[in-house]
Amino acid sequence: MPYLSDAIRALPKLTVTSVIDILVVAFVIYQFFMIVRGRRSAHILAGIGILVLIYGVSVWLGLELLRSMLATLAPYSVFAAIVMFQSEIRRILARLGRRRWSALGNRLQQHEWMDEVVLAVAELAQQKTGALIVIERDIGLRTFIESGVFLDAVVSRDLLLSIFQFGSALHDGAVIMQGDRVAAAACFLPLSTNPALFRKLGTRHRAAIGITEETDCMAVIVSEETGWISIAAFGEIELNVTTSRVSERLLEHFGRRGRSSQAKPRGVNNEVREAKEP
């Protein structure tokens, strides 16, 4: 007991700074293990752990030759680890960079993915290639994401054009976006059951209205027949809009005003509002 009490008194005092320090280190270690999990680098990490264990055993048993050999190699292990884990280090830095640390960074990131969507929609409309892009807001779309092909890729104009290219395996169905990432493609969406829309709109437009009736997402549609661009939100659809109108609606729906405004009741108003031709 005296030895135990002396050991407890020898321990450093736990302060608020120490707790923050421990939590930050634990978070960094956790993120690192989550990144290397399931990759070849996990086996390398296990091998390094075995070498550390062997070094501890050699010190405990007094195996001086083995201990000195491992101690000689230790200074070079830092450079070897940087070379072996360079891809994982890049992923950690990229993950930190993707986090929205400030409102300015958030707005810049919003403008980036919005511009990519508008550019893709403009080219799809010019080619008369049918497309349906659904962008998640506050209500999750996980159920519909699971019905398609999981991608989890950063959104870009080229990616959206490749997905909706006629004849591709992912052409049919909807693309669902979560923030600046394409979560899935070829997703199945619920169709609107409003009988007034059956003769006016096709399946792609009814699916866009149907998903916006159930959630607060926004859908951008490109018609195969006419090349018209349409926007659906809160159970309403605006037909034949310009790309500048698409940018405006995206900013309203996902910008500061869209976040702070109250959502309209879903499934109440399904009117079709036609915009003037550009």
C-alpha distance (Angstrom), angle and dihedral (degrees) to the residues before:
residue distance angle dihedral
M1 . . .
P2 3.84 . .
Y3 3.80 89.7 .
L4 3.80 90.2 49.7
S5 3.80 93.3 50.1
D6 3.82 90.5 47.9
A7 3.81 90.2 51.1
I8 3.81 91.2 50.1
R9 3.81 91.8 49.6
A10 3.82 89.6 49.2
L11 3.79 91.8 57.8
P12 3.83 114.8 100.6
K13 3.80 116.9 -106.6
L14 3.79 115.9 -97.1
T15 3.80 108.9 -120.6
V16 3.80 132.7 175.4
T17 3.81 89.6 -102.2
S18 3.80 90.6 52.6
V19 3.81 91.6 51.0
I20 3.82 91.4 50.2
D21 3.81 89.8 47.4
I22 3.81 91.9 51.6
L23 3.80 93.1 46.8
V24 3.82 93.1 49.8
V25 3.81 92.4 48.9
A26 3.82 90.7 46.9
F27 3.82 90.5 50.3
V28 3.81 92.6 50.4
I29 3.82 91.8 47.9
Y30 3.81 91.0 47.3
Q31 3.82 92.0 50.6
F32 3.79 90.4 48.9
F33 3.80 93.1 51.6
M34 3.82 91.1 46.4
I35 3.81 89.8 54.2
V36 3.84 96.3 47.1
R37 3.81 94.3 41.9
G38 3.79 111.0 117.1
R39 3.81 94.0 9.0
R40 3.79 132.1 107.3
S41 3.80 89.8 -107.3
A42 3.82 88.1 67.7
H43 3.81 89.0 68.2
I44 3.82 90.0 48.9
L45 3.80 89.1 51.6
A46 3.80 89.9 50.5
G47 3.82 89.7 51.2
I48 3.81 90.8 52.2
G49 3.79 89.1 50.4
I50 3.80 90.4 52.8
L51 3.82 90.7 51.6
V52 3.80 90.5 51.3
L53 3.80 89.2 49.9
I54 3.81 91.1 50.0
Y55 3.81 89.9 50.6
G56 3.81 90.9 52.7
V57 3.82 91.3 49.2
S58 3.81 91.0 49.2
V59 3.81 91.1 53.0
W60 3.79 91.5 46.7
L61 3.83 94.2 48.4
G62 3.81 94.3 39.3
L63 3.82 96.0 -117.7
E64 3.80 94.6 161.8
L65 3.81 98.0 177.4
L66 3.80 93.5 52.8
R67 3.81 92.1 42.0
S68 3.81 93.5 50.8
M69 3.81 91.8 47.8
L70 3.79 92.5 52.2
A71 3.82 91.2 43.6
T72 3.83 89.5 53.6
L73 3.79 91.4 52.7
A74 3.83 94.4 45.0
P75 3.87 97.8 83.2
Y76 3.82 90.7 55.2
S77 3.81 92.8 48.7
V78 3.82 91.2 78.7
F79 3.81 92.2 60.8
A80 3.80 91.0 42.9
A81 3.82 90.6 52.0
I82 3.83 91.3 51.2
V83 3.81 90.3 52.5
M84 3.81 94.7 44.8
F85 3.80 96.0 43.9
Q86 3.79 99.1 37.7
S87 3.80 93.6 115.8
E88 3.82 91.7 48.8
I89 3.81 91.1 49.1
R90 3.82 88.8 52.1
R91 3.81 90.3 51.1
I92 3.81 91.8 51.1
L93 3.81 91.8 50.6
A94 3.80 91.3 45.4
R95 3.81 91.0 50.1
L96 3.80 90.4 51.4
G97 3.80 90.0 48.2
R98 3.82 92.2 51.6
R99 3.80 92.8 57.7
R100 3.76 114.9 100.7
W101 3.79 100.8 -122.9
S102 3.81 95.9 165.7
A103 3.76 141.3 23.4
L104 3.80 90.0 -114.4
G105 3.80 91.3 54.9
N106 3.78 89.5 47.6
R107 3.82 92.4 53.9
L108 3.81 92.7 45.8
Q109 3.80 90.6 50.8
Q110 3.82 91.0 48.4
H111 3.79 91.9 52.0
E112 3.81 90.9 49.5
W113 3.80 97.2 55.8
M114 3.81 92.4 38.0
D115 3.79 90.7 54.5
E116 3.81 90.6 49.7
V117 3.81 91.3 51.5
V118 3.82 93.0 47.6
L119 3.81 92.3 48.5
A120 3.81 91.6 49.9
V121 3.80 93.4 46.3
A122 3.82 91.6 49.4
E123 3.80 92.3 53.8
L124 3.81 93.4 43.2
A125 3.81 89.5 52.6
Q126 3.79 91.4 49.0
Q127 3.81 90.3 52.1
K128 3.83 92.4 41.6
T129 3.79 90.4 -124.8
G130 3.79 113.7 158.2
A131 3.79 116.0 -121.4
L132 3.79 141.1 165.8
I133 3.81 119.5 -165.1
V134 3.80 118.6 -176.9
I135 3.81 118.2 -167.6
E136 3.80 118.6 -159.6
R137 3.79 119.9 -132.9
D138 3.86 123.7 171.7
I139 3.82 100.8 -34.6
G140 3.80 110.8 72.2
L141 3.81 121.3 -119.8
R142 3.80 97.4 -160.7
T143 3.81 93.9 126.9
F144 3.81 91.0 57.8
I145 3.81 93.0 40.9
E146 3.80 89.7 57.9
S147 3.81 90.1 55.7
G148 3.81 91.6 63.7
V149 3.80 139.8 48.1
F150 3.80 111.6 -66.4
L151 3.82 113.7 -126.9
D152 3.85 112.1 154.2
A153 3.81 92.3 -168.9
V154 3.78 131.6 149.6
V155 3.80 108.6 -97.5
S156 3.78 117.5 -110.3
R157 3.77 137.6 159.5
D158 3.80 92.3 -112.5
L159 3.81 92.8 50.3
L160 3.81 93.2 52.1
L161 3.81 91.7 46.4
S162 3.81 90.4 50.7
I163 3.80 92.6 49.5
F164 3.82 95.0 50.5
Q165 3.79 96.1 39.1
F166 3.79 107.7 129.7
G167 3.80 111.4 -101.3
S168 3.80 96.0 21.9
A169 3.80 119.2 128.3
L170 3.82 91.6 -116.1
H171 3.81 97.5 45.1
D172 3.80 95.9 103.3
G173 3.77 119.2 66.4
A174 3.77 132.1 26.7
V175 3.78 134.4 -57.6
I176 3.81 112.7 -132.5
M177 3.79 118.4 -155.3
Q178 3.80 127.6 -162.2
G179 3.78 108.1 -163.9
D180 3.79 109.1 -52.8
R181 3.82 94.1 -16.2
V182 3.79 132.9 85.9
A183 3.79 102.2 -128.8
A184 3.81 98.6 -174.4
A185 3.80 144.5 -18.2
A186 3.81 135.1 -146.7
C187 3.81 89.9 36.4
F188 3.81 123.6 167.7
L189 3.80 116.9 -127.6
P190 3.81 131.9 -168.7
L191 3.80 115.1 -100.6
S192 3.77 121.3 -127.6
T193 3.79 111.5 -105.5
N194 3.80 94.5 -153.3
P195 3.85 104.0 128.8
A196 3.82 91.5 -153.1
L197 3.81 89.8 68.2
F198 3.81 98.9 51.3
R199 3.81 96.4 87.3
K200 3.81 96.8 32.5
L201 3.81 102.3 50.2
G202 3.79 139.1 36.6
T203 3.78 130.1 -126.4
R204 3.81 95.2 -87.5
H205 3.83 92.7 54.3
R206 3.81 93.2 43.9
A207 3.80 89.9 51.3
A208 3.81 89.8 51.8
I209 3.80 90.8 51.9
G210 3.81 91.6 43.9
I211 3.81 94.7 55.7
T212 3.82 92.1 45.7
E213 3.80 90.4 51.3
E214 3.81 90.3 59.8
T215 3.83 100.4 37.1
D216 3.80 140.7 24.0
C217 3.81 93.8 -111.5
M218 3.79 125.9 121.6
A219 3.80 126.3 -126.3
V220 3.80 128.9 -157.0
I221 3.79 116.2 -161.1
V222 3.80 132.4 -167.5
S223 3.81 116.5 -163.2
E224 3.80 119.1 -133.8
E225 3.79 93.4 -154.2
T226 3.80 101.0 47.7
G227 3.80 105.6 12.3
W228 3.81 88.8 -126.1
I229 3.79 119.1 155.3
S230 3.81 116.0 -136.5
I231 3.81 134.2 -177.6
A232 3.80 126.5 -149.4
A233 3.81 126.6 -167.4
F234 3.81 135.0 151.0
G235 3.81 91.8 5.5
E236 3.81 93.9 -55.3
I237 3.79 129.0 106.1
E238 3.79 130.2 -155.2
L239 3.80 112.7 -156.4
N240 3.79 131.5 -150.0
V241 3.80 100.1 9.3
T242 3.80 129.9 165.8
T243 3.80 124.9 -113.5
S244 3.81 89.4 -109.0
R245 3.80 88.1 56.9
V246 3.82 89.4 51.2
S247 3.82 90.1 53.8
E248 3.81 90.5 47.7
R249 3.81 93.5 50.7
L250 3.80 92.5 46.3
L251 3.80 90.8 53.1
E252 3.81 91.3 47.4
H253 3.79 93.6 47.9
F254 3.80 100.3 41.5
G255 3.80 102.0 21.9
R256 3.77 128.3 86.5
R257 3.80 94.2 -75.4
G258 3.80 93.0 47.7
R259 3.81 91.9 52.1
S260 3.77 95.2 48.2
S261 3.79 98.3 42.7
Q262 3.76 121.2 90.9
A263 3.78 116.7 -106.6
K264 3.74 117.4 -111.7
P265 3.81 116.5 -116.7
R266 3.77 109.3 -87.0
G267 3.79 121.6 -122.4
V268 3.82 94.8 14.3
N269 3.79 103.8 99.1
N270 3.79 120.9 30.9
E271 3.77 100.9 164.5
V272 3.79 119.3 152.0
R273 3.79 110.9 -129.7
E274 3.79 114.8 -164.8
A275 3.78 117.1 -153.6
K276 3.75 122.9 -148.4
E277 3.75 116.7 -89.4
P278 3.83 113.2 -97.3
